[in-house]
């Protein structure tokens, strides 16, 4: 039986690498500022059923945002492109086709022309181009979430983002890790962002 998605949940599909750290914090800050709940595959432990759990997580969310700005060749050998983000986008498109009125997916990029070249099947799909900047990301979140009841300003989102930038090292230290891309760190960052949103309200 198909369960209705959580109307506040947003599945985030982006790379887990340090070059994406600022935008990672920006997505958390921005989505929480809209009164929505960020979710991500990094919350799911490994194992043979991981793929099934990712699909279940996507289906449980009203929205999903797919950032393809880091789908590029890894400089380490062997030099390979990153397929995780397009793969999770594929899973989402298929899941959304089952119940199109219950899931809205959006594609984000830093380069306007790259998606047309790398994923021509998306021709006709609006791509939200953030230029790789925090200001650009907040601008495009405003466009993607124009129908959401709560409408924070870019200035309010920046304030929440600044709070995350300041709290991130302490959050990682408490979790005993140097990476911001862990399940515990992600959850604590969401808590910090929601607390900052209340102060900005």
C-alpha positions as CSV (number, residue, x, y, z in Angstrom):
1,X,0.0,0.0,0.0
2,X,1.3,3.5,-0.9
3,X,1.8,5.8,2.0
4,X,1.2,9.5,1.6
5,X,4.5,11.4,1.8
6,X,5.3,13.8,4.6
7,X,4.2,17.2,3.2
8,X,7.2,18.9,5.0
9,X,9.9,16.5,4.0
10,X,12.5,17.3,1.3
11,X,14.9,14.6,0.0
12,X,18.3,16.1,-0.7
13,X,20.5,14.5,-3.4
14,X,24.0,16.0,-3.5
15,X,27.6,15.0,-3.3
16,X,29.3,14.3,0.0
17,X,32.6,16.0,-0.5
18,X,34.3,19.0,1.1
19,X,34.1,21.1,-2.0
20,X,30.3,21.0,-1.7
21,X,30.3,21.8,2.1
22,X,29.1,25.4,1.8
23,X,26.2,24.5,-0.5
24,X,25.4,21.5,1.8
25,X,25.0,23.9,4.8
26,X,23.1,26.2,2.5
27,X,20.6,23.6,1.6
28,X,20.0,22.7,5.2
29,X,19.7,26.4,6.2
30,X,17.4,27.3,3.3
31,X,15.1,24.3,3.6
32,X,14.7,24.7,7.3
33,X,14.0,28.4,6.8
34,X,11.0,27.4,4.7
35,X,9.7,25.4,7.6
36,X,10.5,22.1,5.8
37,X,12.4,19.1,6.9
38,X,15.7,18.1,5.1
39,X,16.2,14.4,4.6
40,X,19.2,12.6,2.9
41,X,20.5,9.2,2.0
42,X,23.4,9.7,4.4
43,X,20.9,9.0,7.2
44,X,20.6,5.4,6.0
45,X,23.1,2.8,7.1
46,X,24.8,0.5,4.6
47,X,23.7,-3.0,3.8
48,X,22.0,-5.0,1.1
49,X,18.7,-3.2,1.5
50,X,20.2,0.3,1.3
51,X,18.8,0.9,-2.2
52,X,15.3,-0.1,-1.2
53,X,15.6,2.2,1.8
54,X,16.7,5.1,-0.4
55,X,13.6,4.6,-2.6
56,X,11.4,4.4,0.5
57,X,12.9,7.6,1.8
58,X,12.3,9.4,-1.6
59,X,8.7,8.2,-1.6
60,X,8.2,9.5,2.0
61,X,9.1,13.0,1.0
62,X,6.8,15.6,-0.7
63,X,9.8,17.2,-2.5
64,X,13.2,16.2,-3.7
65,X,16.1,18.5,-4.7
66,X,18.8,17.0,-6.9
67,X,22.0,19.0,-7.2
68,X,24.0,17.9,-10.3
69,X,26.7,20.6,-10.0
70,X,29.4,18.1,-9.0
71,X,28.7,15.5,-11.6
72,X,32.2,15.7,-13.0
73,X,35.4,13.6,-13.4
74,X,37.1,12.7,-10.1
75,X,40.8,13.7,-10.3
76,X,41.9,10.6,-8.5
77,X,42.7,7.5,-10.5
78,X,40.7,5.9,-12.1
79,X,39.2,9.2,-13.3
80,X,35.5,8.5,-13.3
81,X,32.4,10.7,-13.3
82,X,30.1,10.8,-10.3
83,X,26.9,8.8,-11.0
84,X,25.3,8.8,-7.5
85,X,23.4,12.0,-8.1
86,X,22.0,11.2,-11.6
87,X,21.1,7.7,-10.3
88,X,19.1,9.0,-7.4
89,X,17.4,11.5,-9.7
90,X,16.5,8.5,-11.9
91,X,15.0,6.7,-8.9
92,X,13.0,9.8,-8.0
93,X,11.6,10.3,-11.5
94,X,10.4,6.7,-11.6
95,X,8.9,7.0,-8.1
96,X,7.2,10.3,-8.9
97,X,5.6,8.8,-12.0
98,X,3.7,6.4,-9.8
99,X,2.0,9.3,-8.0
100,X,2.9,12.6,-9.8
101,X,0.6,14.8,-7.6
102,X,2.4,13.6,-4.4
103,X,6.0,14.3,-5.3
104,X,7.7,17.4,-6.8
105,X,11.3,17.0,-7.9
106,X,13.7,19.8,-8.9
107,X,17.1,19.8,-10.5
108,X,19.8,22.3,-9.3
109,X,23.0,23.1,-11.2
110,X,25.8,25.7,-11.1
111,X,26.2,25.8,-14.9
112,X,23.1,26.5,-17.0
113,X,24.3,24.5,-20.1
114,X,25.8,21.5,-18.5
115,X,22.5,19.6,-17.8
116,X,21.5,20.0,-21.4
117,X,24.7,18.4,-22.5
118,X,25.0,15.6,-19.8
119,X,21.3,14.8,-19.4
120,X,19.5,15.7,-22.6
121,X,16.5,13.6,-21.6
122,X,15.8,16.5,-19.1
123,X,15.1,18.9,-22.0
124,X,12.0,20.9,-21.2
125,X,12.6,20.5,-17.4
126,X,13.3,23.7,-15.5
127,X,16.8,23.7,-14.0
128,X,17.5,26.0,-11.0
129,X,20.9,27.5,-11.7
130,X,22.6,28.7,-8.4
131,X,26.0,29.6,-9.9
132,X,27.7,27.7,-7.1
133,X,27.0,30.5,-4.6
134,X,25.0,30.6,-1.4
135,X,23.2,33.7,-2.6
136,X,22.3,31.9,-5.9
137,X,21.2,28.9,-4.0
138,X,18.8,30.9,-1.8
139,X,17.5,32.7,-4.8
140,X,16.7,29.4,-6.6
141,X,15.2,27.9,-3.4
142,X,12.8,30.9,-3.4
143,X,11.8,30.1,-7.0
144,X,11.5,26.3,-6.4
145,X,9.4,26.8,-3.3
146,X,7.3,29.7,-4.4
147,X,4.1,27.8,-3.4
148,X,5.2,27.0,0.2
149,X,3.3,29.0,2.8
150,X,6.3,30.2,4.7
151,X,8.5,32.5,2.6
152,X,11.8,33.6,4.2
153,X,13.9,36.3,2.8
154,X,17.4,35.7,1.4
155,X,18.7,37.8,4.3
156,X,16.9,35.5,6.8
157,X,18.3,32.4,5.1
158,X,21.8,33.9,5.2
159,X,21.5,34.4,8.9
160,X,20.6,30.8,9.5
161,X,23.4,29.7,7.2
162,X,25.9,31.8,9.2
163,X,24.8,30.1,12.4
164,X,25.5,26.7,10.7
165,X,28.9,27.8,9.6
166,X,29.8,28.8,13.1
167,X,28.3,25.7,14.8
168,X,29.5,23.1,12.3
169,X,33.0,22.5,13.8
170,X,31.5,22.0,17.3
171,X,28.8,19.7,15.9
172,X,31.5,17.6,14.2
173,X,33.6,17.5,17.3
174,X,30.7,16.2,19.4
175,X,30.2,13.5,16.8
176,X,33.9,12.6,16.9
177,X,34.4,13.2,13.2
178,X,36.1,15.6,10.8
179,X,33.4,15.2,8.1
180,X,30.1,17.1,8.0
181,X,28.6,14.3,6.0
182,X,27.6,11.9,8.7
183,X,24.1,10.9,9.9
184,X,24.7,12.3,13.4
185,X,26.2,15.6,12.1
186,X,23.4,16.0,9.6
187,X,20.7,15.5,12.2
188,X,22.4,18.0,14.6
189,X,22.9,20.6,11.9
190,X,19.1,20.4,11.1
191,X,18.4,20.9,14.8
192,X,20.8,23.9,14.9
193,X,19.2,25.3,11.7
194,X,15.7,25.0,13.2
195,X,16.7,26.8,16.3
196,X,18.2,29.6,14.3
197,X,15.0,29.9,12.2
198,X,13.0,30.5,15.4
199,X,15.3,33.4,16.3
200,X,14.9,34.9,12.8
201,X,11.1,34.5,12.8
